[in-house]
């Protein structure tokens, strides 16, 4: 019997868990060929626990690096000092990393020090501005330098890597695993109907909107879904975003702004001081992934500075206004789904108003944008392709 391939996945944040799960699940389909190990760093704790519940991810080891008030220096030093022991103990044949977090870069660096091959999922994304997103843009670039296999979501991402000197034979265009993850949620539909809105303590009346299948989706107003938590928006930019939301809520009372607030004190303190008890704005705790995808599905439009949500909006066909100056996901723009609007109050109000007027003129409760590029991030089989490459190259 041949030796099993030991593949270690490392996860530090909720987005990593979402996008890594389809690969973990696919590896479990080959128990005779692959022995997967899951390591958590604890870069995020509370939000990551939701992933355990929803995706049933079970870790083999947890570095438990989380500490109150941690900064990039603390996170980096704790990961590199603690992960060395884990790598020496499990001796993986391959380390799988996903995305652009500090967990990704530092764990890839640790594996490099021990001459363990690294495979990078969601490779090649570039904003070409090293401070936006910060520190993610540099994390991605440095991880590319350390990686042996590069799983690029799109051809554009592959071309970015080729221009940087990565050998084309080590780059594989797979699509983005977020499509796989969203597809899993939609298959489950665990929170259909009005249960979600009721659990979030929204006030009645709740009026049903019938779907094509005749099933009721209970919603009392058109929903504008908002998330903003990036470091580059801390302080004045986030205050500007909040000011815009106040004006939008007042100007368009037929719409409800729903803002699941990130637990980072830099975000939470600003948002609650600016938006608490504002009519037409509902602030909620971070939602489970199933709840969040369902909320996206019944929303009219999305305002966000999140990279992953830009992709999920594409999958669901929802218009998304990007609260940044650049994006490393040009596929969202090319698909006609997204528009970069930055964090200036007047720009947010103007662009949101344009979309609302378009919706109102169409007399539509929930408006899906039709895209020329129907599937910019793939067909939901990225996990399958990634595992096939791993088996072919290393198995």
C-alpha positions as CSV (number, residue, x, y, z in Angstrom):
1,X,0.0,0.0,0.0
2,X,1.4,3.4,-1.0
3,X,2.1,6.0,1.5
4,X,-0.6,8.6,2.1
5,X,0.1,12.2,1.2
6,X,0.1,14.4,4.3
7,X,-1.5,17.7,3.5
8,X,-1.8,20.4,6.2
9,X,-4.2,23.2,5.8
10,X,-3.9,26.3,8.0
11,X,-6.7,28.7,8.8
12,X,-6.6,31.9,10.8
13,X,-9.8,33.9,9.9
14,X,-13.4,33.3,8.9
15,X,-12.8,34.0,5.1
16,X,-10.0,31.4,5.1
17,X,-12.3,28.8,6.7
18,X,-15.1,29.6,4.2
19,X,-12.8,29.2,1.2
20,X,-10.7,26.3,2.5
21,X,-13.6,24.1,3.5
22,X,-14.5,23.0,-0.1
23,X,-10.8,21.8,-0.5
24,X,-10.9,20.0,2.9
25,X,-14.1,18.3,2.0
26,X,-12.7,17.2,-1.4
27,X,-9.6,15.8,0.2
28,X,-11.7,13.7,2.5
29,X,-13.1,11.9,-0.6
30,X,-9.6,10.3,-1.0
31,X,-8.9,8.7,2.4
32,X,-6.7,6.0,0.8
33,X,-4.5,8.7,-0.8
34,X,-4.5,11.8,1.4
35,X,-4.2,12.3,5.1
36,X,-5.4,15.9,5.8
37,X,-4.5,17.9,8.9
38,X,-6.2,21.2,9.9
39,X,-4.4,23.7,12.0
40,X,-6.0,26.9,13.3
41,X,-3.9,29.9,14.3
42,X,-6.7,31.7,16.2
43,X,-6.0,35.0,14.4
44,X,-9.8,35.4,14.7
45,X,-11.6,33.4,17.3
46,X,-15.3,34.2,17.8
47,X,-16.1,34.6,14.1
48,X,-14.1,31.5,13.3
49,X,-16.1,29.4,15.8
50,X,-19.2,30.0,13.6
51,X,-17.3,28.1,10.8
52,X,-17.0,25.1,13.1
53,X,-20.7,25.0,13.6
54,X,-21.7,25.6,9.9
55,X,-19.0,23.7,8.0
56,X,-18.1,21.2,10.8
57,X,-14.4,21.9,10.5
58,X,-12.5,20.0,13.2
59,X,-8.9,21.1,13.9
60,X,-6.0,18.8,14.7
61,X,-4.2,21.7,16.4
62,X,-4.8,25.2,17.5
63,X,-2.0,27.7,18.0
64,X,-4.3,30.0,20.1
65,X,-2.4,33.2,19.2
66,X,-5.4,35.5,19.8
67,X,-4.8,38.2,22.5
68,X,-6.7,41.4,23.3
69,X,-5.4,44.4,21.4
70,X,-3.1,42.3,19.2
71,X,-1.3,44.0,16.3
72,X,0.5,42.7,13.2
73,X,3.8,42.3,15.2
74,X,2.1,40.2,17.9
75,X,0.2,38.0,15.4
76,X,3.3,37.4,13.2
77,X,5.7,36.6,16.0
78,X,3.3,34.2,17.7
79,X,2.5,32.3,14.6
80,X,6.1,31.8,13.5
81,X,7.3,30.7,17.0
82,X,4.4,28.3,17.6
83,X,3.9,26.9,14.1
84,X,7.5,25.6,13.9
85,X,6.7,22.9,16.5
86,X,3.5,21.9,14.7
87,X,5.3,21.5,11.4
88,X,8.1,19.5,13.0
89,X,5.5,17.3,14.8
90,X,3.2,16.5,11.8
91,X,5.9,16.6,9.0
92,X,3.4,17.4,6.2
93,X,4.3,16.8,2.6
94,X,2.5,20.0,1.6
95,X,1.2,23.1,3.3
96,X,-2.0,24.6,1.9
97,X,-2.7,28.3,2.5
98,X,-5.6,30.4,1.3
99,X,-5.8,34.1,0.5
100,X,-3.9,37.0,2.0
101,X,-3.9,37.1,5.8
102,X,-1.0,37.4,8.1
103,X,-1.6,33.7,8.9
104,X,-1.1,32.9,5.2
105,X,2.2,34.7,4.8
106,X,3.8,33.8,8.1
107,X,2.8,30.1,7.9
108,X,4.2,29.9,4.3
109,X,7.4,31.5,5.6
110,X,7.6,28.9,8.4
111,X,7.2,26.1,5.9
112,X,9.8,27.5,3.6
113,X,12.3,27.6,6.6
114,X,11.7,23.8,6.9
115,X,11.8,23.2,3.2
116,X,8.1,22.1,3.1
117,X,6.3,22.8,-0.2
118,X,3.6,25.4,-0.1
119,X,0.4,25.6,-2.3
120,X,-1.4,28.9,-2.4
121,X,-5.1,28.9,-3.0
122,X,-6.5,32.2,-4.4
123,X,-3.1,33.2,-5.8
124,X,-2.3,36.0,-8.1
125,X,-4.8,38.7,-7.0
126,X,-3.2,42.1,-7.1
127,X,-4.3,45.7,-6.4
128,X,-0.8,47.0,-7.3
129,X,-0.9,49.3,-4.3
130,X,1.1,47.9,-1.4
131,X,-0.9,49.8,1.2
132,X,-4.4,48.9,-0.2
133,X,-5.6,46.5,1.0
134,X,-3.2,46.6,4.0
135,X,-1.4,44.4,4.8
136,X,-3.1,41.9,2.5
137,X,-1.6,43.1,-0.8
138,X,2.0,42.5,0.4
139,X,1.0,39.2,2.2
140,X,-0.2,37.9,-1.2
141,X,2.9,39.0,-3.1
142,X,5.3,37.5,-0.5
143,X,3.3,34.3,-0.3
144,X,3.6,33.9,-4.1
145,X,7.4,34.1,-3.7
146,X,7.3,31.3,-1.2
147,X,4.8,29.0,-3.0
148,X,5.5,26.0,-5.2
149,X,1.9,25.5,-6.5
150,X,-0.3,28.5,-7.4
151,X,-4.1,28.1,-7.7
152,X,-5.4,31.2,-9.4
153,X,-9.1,31.9,-9.6
154,X,-9.0,33.6,-13.0
155,X,-6.8,33.9,-16.1
156,X,-6.1,37.6,-15.1
157,X,-4.7,36.3,-11.8
158,X,-2.6,33.8,-13.6
159,X,-1.2,36.5,-15.9
160,X,-0.2,38.6,-12.8
161,X,1.9,35.7,-11.6
162,X,3.5,35.1,-14.9
163,X,4.5,38.7,-15.2
164,X,6.2,38.3,-11.8
165,X,8.3,35.4,-13.0
166,X,6.2,32.4,-11.7
167,X,6.6,29.5,-14.1
168,X,3.3,28.9,-15.9
169,X,3.6,25.1,-15.4
170,X,3.1,25.7,-11.6
171,X,0.0,27.9,-12.0
172,X,-3.5,26.4,-12.3
173,X,-6.6,28.3,-13.0
174,X,-9.3,26.7,-10.9
175,X,-12.0,29.2,-10.2
176,X,-12.5,30.6,-6.7
177,X,-13.6,28.2,-3.9
178,X,-16.0,30.8,-2.6
179,X,-18.3,29.8,-5.4
180,X,-18.2,26.2,-4.0
181,X,-19.0,27.5,-0.5
182,X,-21.9,29.7,-1.6
183,X,-23.3,26.8,-3.6
184,X,-23.2,24.6,-0.5
185,X,-25.2,27.2,1.5
186,X,-27.8,27.7,-1.2
187,X,-28.3,23.9,-1.3
188,X,-28.9,23.8,2.4
189,X,-31.3,26.9,2.5
190,X,-31.4,26.5,6.3
191,X,-32.8,30.0,6.9
192,X,-35.3,30.5,4.1
193,X,-38.4,32.7,4.8
194,X,-38.7,35.3,7.6
195,X,-36.9,33.4,10.4
196,X,-33.7,35.3,9.9
197,X,-35.3,38.7,10.0
198,X,-37.3,37.8,13.1
199,X,-34.3,36.5,14.9
200,X,-32.5,39.7,14.2
201,X,-35.3,41.5,16.1
202,X,-36.6,43.6,13.2
203,X,-39.9,45.3,13.9
204,X,-43.1,44.3,12.2
205,X,-45.0,44.6,9.9
206,X,-43.3,42.0,7.8
207,X,-44.8,41.7,4.3
208,X,-44.2,38.5,2.3
209,X,-42.7,38.6,-1.2
210,X,-43.5,35.5,-3.2
211,X,-40.7,33.8,-5.2
212,X,-41.3,32.1,-8.5
213,X,-41.9,28.9,-6.7
214,X,-44.6,30.5,-4.6
215,X,-42.7,30.4,-1.4
216,X,-42.8,33.4,0.8
217,X,-39.7,35.4,1.6
218,X,-40.6,37.7,4.4
219,X,-39.2,41.2,4.2
220,X,-40.7,44.5,5.3
221,X,-38.4,46.9,3.3
222,X,-35.9,46.7,0.6
223,X,-32.5,46.0,2.2
224,X,-29.2,47.7,1.8
225,X,-26.6,45.4,3.3
226,X,-23.4,47.1,4.6
227,X,-20.1,45.8,5.9
228,X,-17.0,47.9,6.5
229,X,-14.1,46.7,8.6
230,X,-10.8,47.2,6.7
231,X,-7.8,48.8,8.4
232,X,-7.5,51.5,5.7
233,X,-11.1,52.6,6.6
234,X,-10.4,52.9,10.4
235,X,-11.0,56.4,11.7
236,X,-12.1,59.2,9.4
237,X,-13.1,57.0,6.4
238,X,-15.4,54.9,8.5
239,X,-16.9,58.0,10.0
240,X,-17.6,59.2,6.5
241,X,-19.2,55.9,5.6
242,X,-21.5,56.2,8.7
243,X,-22.5,59.8,7.8
244,X,-23.5,58.6,4.3
245,X,-25.6,55.8,5.8
246,X,-27.4,58.3,8.0
247,X,-28.4,60.4,5.0
248,X,-29.3,57.4,2.9
249,X,-31.6,56.0,5.6
250,X,-33.3,59.4,6.0
251,X,-33.6,60.1,2.3
252,X,-34.9,56.6,1.4
253,X,-37.2,55.5,4.2
254,X,-38.5,52.7,2.1
255,X,-35.1,51.0,2.4
256,X,-33.6,49.5,5.5
257,X,-29.8,49.6,6.1
258,X,-28.6,46.4,7.8
259,X,-25.0,46.5,9.1
260,X,-23.5,43.4,10.7
261,X,-20.7,45.0,12.8
262,X,-17.2,43.5,13.0
263,X,-16.1,43.0,16.6
264,X,-12.8,44.9,16.2
265,X,-13.0,47.8,18.6
266,X,-11.8,50.2,15.9
267,X,-14.9,49.3,13.9
268,X,-17.5,48.6,16.6
269,X,-16.8,51.8,18.7
270,X,-17.1,54.1,15.7
271,X,-20.1,52.4,14.1
272,X,-22.2,52.3,17.3
273,X,-21.3,55.9,18.3
274,X,-22.4,57.1,14.9
275,X,-25.3,54.8,14.0
276,X,-26.9,53.5,17.2
277,X,-30.7,54.2,17.4
278,X,-30.8,55.8,13.9
279,X,-34.1,55.2,12.3
280,X,-33.9,52.9,9.3
281,X,-30.5,51.4,10.3
282,X,-30.2,48.1,12.0
283,X,-26.9,47.2,13.6
284,X,-26.4,43.4,14.2
285,X,-23.8,41.1,15.6
286,X,-21.6,39.2,13.1
287,X,-23.9,36.6,11.4
288,X,-23.3,33.0,10.8
289,X,-22.3,32.2,7.2
290,X,-25.6,30.7,6.3
291,X,-27.5,33.7,7.7
292,X,-25.2,36.1,5.9
293,X,-25.6,34.5,2.5
294,X,-29.3,34.5,3.0
295,X,-29.3,38.1,3.9
296,X,-27.3,38.9,0.8
297,X,-29.8,36.9,-1.3
298,X,-32.7,39.0,-0.1
299,X,-30.9,42.4,-0.2
300,X,-31.4,44.9,-3.0
301,X,-27.8,46.1,-3.0
302,X,-24.5,45.8,-1.0
303,X,-22.0,48.3,0.2
304,X,-18.8,46.7,1.4
305,X,-15.0,47.0,1.7
306,X,-14.6,43.2,1.9
307,X,-12.9,41.3,-0.8
308,X,-14.8,38.1,-0.2
309,X,-18.2,39.8,-0.2
310,X,-17.4,41.3,-3.6
311,X,-17.0,37.7,-4.9
312,X,-20.1,36.4,-3.2
313,X,-22.1,39.3,-4.6
314,X,-21.0,38.1,-8.1
315,X,-22.2,34.6,-7.4
316,X,-25.6,35.9,-6.2
317,X,-25.9,38.5,-8.9
318,X,-26.2,41.4,-6.4
319,X,-25.0,44.9,-7.2
320,X,-22.1,45.9,-5.0
321,X,-20.6,49.3,-4.3
322,X,-17.0,48.9,-3.2
323,X,-16.0,51.2,-0.3
324,X,-12.3,51.3,-1.4
325,X,-10.1,53.1,-3.8
326,X,-8.8,49.9,-5.5
327,X,-9.8,46.3,-5.7
328,X,-7.7,43.2,-6.3
329,X,-10.7,41.5,-7.8
330,X,-11.2,43.2,-11.2
331,X,-13.6,40.4,-12.2
332,X,-16.3,42.0,-10.1
333,X,-16.0,45.2,-12.1
334,X,-15.7,43.4,-15.5
335,X,-18.8,41.4,-14.7
336,X,-20.8,44.6,-14.3
337,X,-21.7,43.7,-10.8
338,X,-19.4,46.1,-8.9
339,X,-18.3,49.7,-8.8
340,X,-15.4,51.2,-6.8
341,X,-16.7,54.3,-4.9
342,X,-14.2,54.9,-2.1
343,X,-15.2,56.2,1.3
344,X,-16.1,59.8,0.7
345,X,-19.5,60.6,2.1
346,X,-20.8,62.4,-1.0
347,X,-19.7,59.7,-3.4
348,X,-21.4,57.0,-1.3
349,X,-24.6,58.9,-1.3
350,X,-24.5,59.7,-5.0
351,X,-23.7,56.2,-6.2
352,X,-26.2,54.6,-3.8
353,X,-28.9,57.0,-5.0
354,X,-28.2,56.1,-8.6
355,X,-28.9,52.5,-7.9
356,X,-32.0,53.1,-5.8
357,X,-33.5,55.4,-8.5
358,X,-32.8,52.6,-11.0
359,X,-34.6,50.1,-8.8
360,X,-37.5,52.4,-8.2
361,X,-37.9,53.1,-11.9
362,X,-38.1,49.4,-12.5
363,X,-40.6,49.0,-9.7
364,X,-38.6,46.1,-8.4
365,X,-38.4,45.0,-4.8
366,X,-35.2,43.0,-5.2
367,X,-33.1,43.8,-8.3
368,X,-30.5,41.3,-9.6
369,X,-27.9,42.7,-12.0
370,X,-27.5,40.8,-15.2
371,X,-23.9,40.2,-16.1
372,X,-22.2,39.8,-19.4
373,X,-19.7,37.6,-17.6
374,X,-22.0,35.1,-15.9
375,X,-19.4,33.3,-13.8
376,X,-16.3,35.4,-13.4
377,X,-15.1,33.2,-10.5
378,X,-15.8,29.8,-11.8
379,X,-18.5,27.1,-11.7
380,X,-18.3,25.8,-8.1
381,X,-15.7,23.0,-8.8
382,X,-12.6,24.8,-7.6
383,X,-12.0,22.4,-4.7
384,X,-12.2,19.4,-7.0
385,X,-9.6,20.9,-9.4
386,X,-7.2,21.8,-6.6
387,X,-7.2,18.4,-5.1
388,X,-6.7,16.7,-8.5
389,X,-3.6,18.9,-9.1
390,X,-2.2,18.0,-5.7
391,X,-2.7,14.3,-6.3
392,X,-1.1,14.5,-9.8
393,X,1.9,16.6,-8.7
394,X,2.6,15.1,-5.3
395,X,0.6,11.9,-5.0
